[in-house]
Amino acid sequence: MTIAVPTSTTATTIATEPRDHIRCARPEHTAAVAHIGHALSDATRAAIVLALRHGSHCPADLASELGVSRQSMSNHLSHLRGCGLVVAERRGRHMHYSLAHPALAEALDAMLALTVTLNPACCDSEGCTC
């Protein structure tokens, strides 16, 4: 049995048989999700992408705000670029990093909302901007 679900431009077919859901977890998909999960499993890299939800930043500013060395920031940004999560753009003499796709900001917002739902104490501070 399948159900047609309208999306913004086309109808998508969603399998409703239990085995069809299992088949959707193909090795290519699980490897890609695990790769992104690994990138976000580091607290500094997670902080970087959360900061980039609000616009581009240069590495020096990110390093200063997050309390890490510039070398460490460079390594983290390189890892995030390798995963396809961030892109770099040269502006004059400086590089500026931003999220690779606008949908990433939406996904990060959804992850934050889930985090607050599962662990409300994570945002009990006065200056939280979740």
N, C-alpha and C positions, 0 to 999 in steps of 0.2 A: 504494500500500500504506500502511496506517495501523496504528499500534500503540496500544492502550488502556493508559494508565498510571494506576494508582490514585493519588489524592491524598487529602488528609485527609477530604474530604466527597464528592467526585464523581470520576468517571473522566474524564481528559483525553485527547483524541486528539492524537497527535503525528504530523505528516506525515513520511514517510520518503522521499518522492521528492525529488531534489535541487532541482527547480524550486519545490516547496512551501516549502522553507527560504528561498529567495530572496524569495518573495512575502511571507514573514513580516516582512521588513525594509521595511515600509511607511514612507512619508515621515513619518507622524505618530509612529511608533515611533522612527525614527532621530532626528528632531528632539528628542523628549523625552529620549532617551539623551544626545544631544549637549549639551542644555541642562544636564543634571545633571553631565555630564563637564566642561563649562566651569566650573560652580560649584566643582567639586572640584579644578580645575587650578591654583587659587591655593593656595600653601602655607599661608597663614594660614587660609583657609576650610577647608582639609582638616584643619588642626590643631583648629579649632573643632568640627567635627563629630566628630572622633575623641575630643575631650574630652567631648562631650555624650553619647557612648555610655554613660558611667558615671553620668549623671544631669544634672539641670538646673543651670545656673549663671547668675549675673548678669553683665552685660557688663563691669562694672568688674573683677571677679575674673578673667574670661577675658583682658581686656586686660593686666592685671598679669602673669598667668602666661605669656602668650604674647609679652610685650614689645612691644606695639603701643599706640598712643594710643587713648583712648576714642572719638574721632571715627572713627578707622580701624575700630575694632571695630564701631561702630554701622553703618558702611557695609557691612562684611562680613556682619553679621547681617541687614541689610536685604536684601542680595542672596540670602542663603540662605533667608530667608522667602519672597522672591519666587519662588524655585525650588520651594518647598514642602518643603524639607528640614528646616526648623526651625519651631517655633511659640513664641510668647511668651505668658507668663502673668504678670499683675500680682499681686505678693504685697506687700501694704502699699504702701510708696512705691517699691518696686523691681520691675523687670521681671526675669523669669527665663526663660531660653531652654532648650528641650529639643528632642530629635529629634521630628519630626512623627509618626513611626510606629515602633513597636518593631521592625518588620522592617528598618528602616534600620540599627539597631545590629548585627543579624545580618549584613547585607550588608557593613557596614564591617569586621566581624570577618573575614569571608571574604576581603575585599580585602586586609586586613593579612596574613592567612595566605598568600595568593598572593604578596604583596610579599616576605615573608620567604623563600618558596620560590624566587622568581626572583632575589632579591638578599639572601642570608643576611648579608652584611656590614652591612646597614642596622640590625641589632639586636644588634651585638656589644658594646654598652655595658653596664655593670654595672647601671644602673637601668632598663633597658628593661622596659616593662610590656605589651608586645604580647600 
